Each structure stands twice: as C-alpha cells, then as structure tokens.
C-alpha cells in the first residue's frame, strides 16, 4: 500500500510537522535514543523567500528526557535544518546566541545559574565531507591527563553549561534502508522516494508503518499537508527561491570557472615572463662576460701597443746609433783615404769589402 505524503525537506512542511507535540516527541526520541517525556516548541525561524540568503530553518525545543538510569533531565534541543551547503559560522553564531539567552538558564540554590544542557541537531540537505554514515553522533567526553575517562562529568551542570553534544543527519545518504527506530523515523526525509513528477510529495510503503501508531500519526499529518493550499503555495515559493539561488550559484560557479581560467592564463603568462626574464638575465650575464673578455683583450692590446711603441723607440735609438756609427766610420775612412792610404789597406783595416768601401766613400 503506497502512502503519499508532503516532503518534509521543505521548511514549511517541516514546520507544520514538528508543530505537532506528539510528532516532535517521536522524532526527537528517535534522534536522542532516549524517551522524550514532554517537549515544548520554543521560538523558531522560517526563511523569508524574498531574502537573498541561504535557508536555515531553526526550532528550539525544551524537552524532558528519561536517562538510562531512570532519572529525568531537562535539556535544550537546537534543531537546525538546511537544504544547501551552509557556512559553519552561521551554525556557531546561532548556538552562541542560545548559550547567552536568559531563557536557557537553570537557577539552582544560592541563586546560581547554569545553562541548560544542549543537544544540537543538524538535518542537512547535503553531505559532510567524505563521511558515509547517514547519522553521526558527536558526544563530549571528559578525560584526565593520562587519557582515562572521568566519571560523572556528563551530569555536572558546570561542564554541561560549556559543552554540548551534536547529532548530524545527512539526508542525501538516506536510501530507504530501515534497520532501527531512527531509520524508520528519518525515512520520511528519504529523497530517493520523491515522486517522479512532483518533488513536493514522497511515496512511502504503508506496510512498513502499520504496526507503529506514532509513525502512522506522523504520516497522517504529512498527508494533511498535501491538502493544505497555503503549504502548497509555500513549497512553490521555496522552489522559486531555491531555483533563483541555484541560478545565482550557477552564474557564480561559471564566473569562478572563468576567473580560474584567467588566473591559469595569467599564471602561464607570468611563467613565460619569468622564463623570458631568466633568459634575458642569462643574456645580460653572457654580454657582461663578453664585455669583460673584450675589456681584457683591449687591455692586452693596449699592453701590446705599449710594448710595440717601446720596441719602435728602441729601434729608432738603435738606428740613430747605427747612423752615428756609420758616420764615424765614413769620416775615418775618408780621413785615411785623403791621407793617401790605399783602398785595400783601408778595407782590410775596416774588415769590409772594397766595393762596400767605395760606396761608403762615394767613389764609383
């Protein structure tokens, strides 16, 4: 037997469902794995579909629960539901506000005040990292220096005022498997059961719930939601709102992709420019080396020119000395010739040939 109910992933339907005190106890008991004796819905927030921010629907519950030892305790339950990836800072700000709220304080003897123990429940329309479990319990524990757990800290009002447990439900990981009480309660959020042509409704197998009066009550209320014109309009408004957000996010993703491409291109240009600068630096270094070598060559050439100039000067001096010597020899030869010394005797005394002597004396 198929049962068609409104999809509680929509904030308006979820609010309508949780406003029923019996359903609130059913859902919270399954999540807490404790019997919720009484529950009081406190202030809540519903998204304004004209507001351009992410949907984060919140409900506060003051609940009296029965512990495993039979004792009863009053706790504050912060239930936050979101469709889209939401900044954790938004969750933290809301929790901080609840920690500071006077209405969440418990007064004891001697006028001491402690914050009401808190459990934060997150119903997420998206996955958290690589965590594969659809429901994750994050419980605070107290340990000593050696890592041993300290007993009775979970009941101390001071510690409970400063820390809180969390329950995280990843709705996309609900795939129709019912293995326990919580699976049965959360099955109404299973988006794999959404009707093919109408995401406002979910088709459930009624046989799974026939023996459970609380669940049948929950399904009956969700069935009533399908016939509520105001709720149907609010679901349409949410569709339009999230469609606009998805369009905006698509444009943002495309813009980011283009910006990423431009950054990559700019990185390539910068890399090429860096390579060009490196090549220019190498060329400048080579030019500097060449200039240094040219300077050395010029210096060596200058030294060679200086040495050549010195050699020319020495050669000029030698030529001058040779000219003087030749002049002296000529004078001596002329004097001997004029004094009647024969050419043969003069040539013999000067150790030169007759023809050279005649040339020296200008004789034919």
NURO-704840 format. One record per residue (C-alpha): z negated, x negated, y negated; residue in three letters. Coordinates in pm, whole numbers, plus 50000, padded with zeros to 5 digits. Layout:
<recs>
ZXYALA;...
</recs>
This chain:
<recs>
500005000050000UNK;501144984949671UNK;498984989249360UNK;500504983249017UNK;498024972148750UNK;498234957848400UNK;498474919948379UNK;495104906448255UNK;496734874148137UNK;497354894247819UNK;494434892147579UNK;494464929347507UNK;494314938447878UNK;491684911847948UNK;489504925247669UNK;489934960847797UNK;488964949548148UNK;485914928848051UNK;484504955847821UNK;483514974248138UNK;479984962248219UNK;480414966248596UNK;483634946148594UNK;482064919248375UNK;479254915648633UNK;481804914548916UNK;483914887548754UNK;481014866348628UNK;479104868648957UNK;482154855449143UNK;482654827148895UNK;478994817048881UNK;478474821949256UNK;475244839449158UNK;474234875749134UNK;474534887648775UNK;471874914348732UNK;472684925048378UNK;475304914448129UNK;475734921547762UNK;479004915247584UNK;478404899047251UNK;480844891046973UNK;484394882747074UNK;487584870946914UNK;491034885746964UNK;494164868446831UNK;495934883546536UNK;499584884246643UNK;500714877146287UNK;498724844946277UNK;500684813346348UNK;498324795246581UNK;497584793246949UNK;496004822147133UNK;492444815947235UNK;490584847447333UNK;486824843447350UNK;484004865747472UNK;480304857347470UNK;478044872447735UNK;474274872047760UNK;473624875348133UNK;470534877048350UNK;471224859448680UNK;469254856049002UNK;468874820049116UNK;468914808749479UNK;465084807449483UNK;464884843849374UNK;463924836349014UNK;465724852748725UNK;467114834448427UNK;468834844648104UNK;471964824348029UNK;474764824547776UNK;478304825647913UNK;481114814147686UNK;484344827247835UNK;487494813747672UNK;490984823047782UNK;494234807947658UNK;497894811647750UNK;499114778347623UNK;498084741947619UNK;495224741747371UNK;493584712747193UNK;490224704947349UNK;488874700846996UNK;489274738446946UNK;487054744747252UNK;484494719347129UNK;484294734946784UNK;483624769146931UNK;480944755647166UNK;479344737046875UNK;479164769646680UNK;477444786646975UNK;474924758247008UNK;473984763146643UNK;473844801346644UNK;470334815146590UNK;471034844246821UNK;471434819747111UNK;467904805847071UNK;464994814647300UNK;461504814547148UNK;458594802947359UNK;454894798647298UNK;453794779046991UNK;456964790846815UNK;459094765046995UNK;462764773647014UNK;465284762647275UNK;468934770247301UNK;469814794947573UNK;471244777347883UNK;475014779147856UNK;477904780448101UNK;481404775847958UNK;484184793348149UNK;487804784548074UNK;490624806548204UNK;493684785248138UNK;497274796848149UNK;498284760648202UNK;497404731748431UNK;494934704048355UNK;496484670148427UNK;497084663748797UNK;494154684348924UNK;495374705149220UNK;492294727449267UNK;492684761649102UNK;488954763449019UNK;486864733248916UNK;483084733448866UNK;481644707048632UNK;477844706548672UNK;475504684048480UNK;473054663248678UNK;470214640048575UNK;469754605348727UNK;467294577048688UNK;468224540648622UNK;468914534048991UNK;471254563649022UNK;468824586649204UNK;468974623249102UNK;465934635148909UNK;464484667449045UNK;463724698748837UNK;465804687648539UNK;468104717448582UNK;465214740648488UNK;463894721048193UNK;464574740347868UNK;464984708547663UNK;467694694447888UNK;469394728047926UNK;469474731247548UNK;471564699647518UNK;473874701747817UNK;475924728747985UNK;477954734948299UNK;481644743648292UNK;483984763548514UNK;487714757048473UNK;490244781148622UNK;493894770148635UNK;495754803248657UNK;499134787148748UNK;497524774249072UNK;496534809149193UNK;499084815649467UNK;497874846749646UNK;495544829949897UNK;492234848249935UNK;489654827450118UNK;486474838149939UNK;484984862449691UNK;486204843249387UNK;489764841749522UNK;489734879649556UNK;488494885049200UNK;490914859749049UNK;493854873749248UNK;494414899248970UNK;495424869548749UNK;497954855949002UNK;501194853548804UNK;503274849749120UNK;502624887049174UNK;504124897648841UNK;506754924948871UNK;510324912248866UNK;511454931448559UNK;508174937048379UNK;505694908948323UNK;503204933748181UNK;502244945148532UNK;501184929148860UNK;501864943149207UNK;498894939249441UNK;498354946949809UNK;495804975149803UNK;494714968850163UNK;493024936550052UNK;490604955549831UNK;489944988450016UNK;486564977050151UNK;485354964149814UNK;484134991449573UNK;483684967149284UNK;487254954349314UNK;488634989449350UNK;486784998149028UNK;488364967848859UNK;491854977248982UNK;491345013148870UNK;490575001448516UNK;493614978448513UNK;495645007948637UNK;494395028548343UNK;495535000548112UNK;499145005848225UNK;498965041448090UNK;497395032147757UNK;500085033147485UNK;498055011547246UNK;497574984647511UNK;501264985147598UNK;502104980247230UNK;499604951747201UNK;501204935047504UNK;504594938447338UNK;503124923247021UNK;501734894147223UNK;505144889247387UNK;506784887747045UNK;504064864446918UNK;504364840247207UNK;508144842547203UNK;508034831446841UNK;505654803246935UNK;507904792847225UNK;510924793046991UNK;508974772146744UNK;507794748747017UNK;511354745647144UNK;512534735946796UNK;509634711546770UNK;510474696647110UNK;514134693247011UNK;513124677746679UNK;510754654046861UNK;513544645247107UNK;515924637746820UNK;513214618046644UNK;512594599246968UNK;516324591546993UNK;516354579946631UNK;513304558546699UNK;515074543747002UNK;518194537046797UNK;516094522046519UNK;514324500946780UNK;517724489046908UNK;518864481246553UNK;515624462846487UNK;516074443946814UNK;519634434846722UNK;518474424946374UNK;515744404146529UNK;518314387246754UNK;520604381346455UNK;517694366846260UNK;516844344446555UNK;520464332946577UNK;520534327346200UNK;517294307946229UNK;518844286846507UNK;521994281346295UNK;519864271445997UNK;517894247746219UNK;521144232546351UNK;522504229945995UNK;519264213445887UNK;519624188746177UNK;523254182246083UNK;522274176645719UNK;519554152745833UNK;522064134246051UNK;524594133645762UNK;521864120245535UNK;521174092845791UNK;524904084645811UNK;525134083845431UNK;522094061445421UNK;523614038545683UNK;526954039045494UNK;525124030445173UNK;523414001645351UNK;526783990245491UNK;528343992245144UNK;525473972045004UNK;525923945945277UNK;529693945545215UNK;529063941144843UNK;526733912044920UNK;529353896945155UNK;532053900644886UNK;529763884044633UNK;529083855644875UNK;532823852844948UNK;533543852044575UNK;530953824444534UNK;532473805544825UNK;535963809244676UNK;534683796944343UNK;533013767344511UNK;536213760944707UNK;538263762544387UNK;535893737944223UNK;536143715144525UNK;539933717244522UNK;539943709344150UNK;537743678944209UNK;539943667344497UNK;543063672144285UNK;541513652243998UNK;540533624244230UNK;543983623544391UNK;545693623544051UNK;543473595543928UNK;544223574344232UNK;547933582044210UNK;548053572543840UNK;546213540443920UNK;549033530444150UNK;547513539144484UNK;550223548244725UNK;550503583344862UNK;549933570545215UNK;546653554145116UNK;545533584844919UNK;546433608545210UNK;544633585845453UNK;541523584345234UNK;541533621845184UNK;542323627945552UNK;545273650745474UNK;548993650845535UNK;551473635345287UNK;553163669145231UNK;549853685845151UNK;549003657644910UNK;552353660944732UNK;551753698544699UNK;548323691344557UNK;549723666844306UNK;552673689044225UNK;555173663344349UNK;558443675244501UNK;
</recs>
